[in-house]
């Protein structure tokens, strides 16, 4: 699925500030290698259904075996293995008492590093063996079977199996140190790094399974509809600690949501909840909803956090126009897109914004192969749009009790005409401060 950097940032898929990042929230990997693979998965959502289904099947198998997941391999284990190959230890002689004694006496530091590393290689071999045995290869998805088969080929060496079967914590003799160390250094390096990479993939899938269980996510189902659709029950935003859920239905007959409501009422959160859930579905993992059925989308585009560019001399409004222009060019290709627009044309005056917004909306609704959610404060233009049957009007209600605002965050049918800016200014005592100047 196509998704650009702007949309990644708008939906908070990957952010440096962990509390605002969906990736960080769902990251349960146990190793750096696993984290890197999970990041690759998040950076490249799938474009075809077989890959999505295969990933779902993989996560289902892991979910069923979470308690039995091998604990032998830790991030420290992989770090020690990688350091062993980066340290350029002196050549290790063939096994034998004399060679072992000589290496121990004349290569003290290297001998100590080799002996320490062997125990971690043993843990790794045990963990890979346990991982292979965790899956029933005949029932595992094809992708998993291919990695399991390759892992078995790489680990199926008598000396490795012997190392894995050693009593954990049992001290190695000097002869055993050079026996195992020579093999690991001279014959196992390429296999070790390939196995680490394979394990990283499984660690990433394990993380997805852990996240699904921890957050009680559910697998979405995909429709074979030729036109885009979303039907979600009790969908919510994954980053919120106490979210309010929504029911969302969009299809060819209602492919444009015109969303209104006051500031802080929940418009942006709703838009991001839908976008991030569609994104997660295209990773093959679960979504924050009781149930969700959707079509396979070719792309996801957002226009939420547009900024100006002082260096280039580009205004906020100019960049808004450029983003809309680029969006129209992209989605006018006959493919299925989900387009998310939050507060269109904030960078110009109200009358100009109304004319520009109306023009853009009337153009976008001609595109039947995409779904659109657009939020705006310009509720006045809603009246002239009611003649278009494929536009559904939704709003978030705000109630006022004295100077207090109450946001229900419930999605309702219709158009909001709330104007609460001055009330918020007054409630926050800005008016009072100004009067005292």
C-alpha angles and dihedrals in degrees: 000000000000115000126159132213093260091058092045088056096041092054093042091235094149119011133163090229100074097206089061097044126095090200093056092045092054097039109113096151118141098207139044089239090055091049091053091052092047089051089052090052091049091047093053113041112191124266099196132058100230091062091049093048092046091052091048090052091049092051091047091056092049091047089056090052103037094121091052095048109133113259097188095091116072133167088257090057092056092044092054091049093050092046090051091060094042095050097072095220116198117271111287114225127226116282118277138113095259094047091045092052092047094049091047093050101040101032100040099156094044092046091053092048092049093048092048092047095050092066090055092048087052090053090049093051090049091049095049091047090050091047092052091049092048092071128063098225093206092057098036120102115267093253092053092046091055092053093043091050092050092046090052091052092051097045097040096096118124093230092051093047088049090051092048091052094053116115106267112250095015110141117249120232118231090253091052090049094060092037094057095029095056091051094046093048101041105028110021107049100098092040091049093055092045090051091048089054092049091049090050090060091051091046089054092050089046089054091052090051092047091050091050092053095042094050096032093238122175131220113250122223122226125228121216089222113145089217125056121268141166126194112175131166122206094353117176142171113275094216097058117096094208106020130183112226130225138203110228127192122174128160143145089289093050107025099144126065115197103200126194138171142120125290111286091016093118108265098127093044091053093050092049092045091057093044096047092046092053088048093051090048089058090054089061094246134111127285132221097256139093087240137347135188119183143158122250108268125211094205148003122213131178138188104191116114103035114170136190123247113226094181093056092037091239118151126222090251093049091054091047089054092047092051092050090046092052091046093053091049092050100046096043091083103094093255128118115266136172109214121193121192123179119194100341118217100007089155099074139052121288098255092047091045091052093052093044093046093048091050093049094046093049088052097045094052088065088069104086098176094070140060121228134196114186126177124197145164089216096094091160092077089058092080095061090047095057091088090069109087096200093061116091118197118220132170144178114233126224123193125201125214109179105307092336123103123208121198116196093183087213116144110232137181117257140036126301121223096184115147106185105147096105091044091055090047089053095043092054088052094243090129090050092051091050093050090055094055 
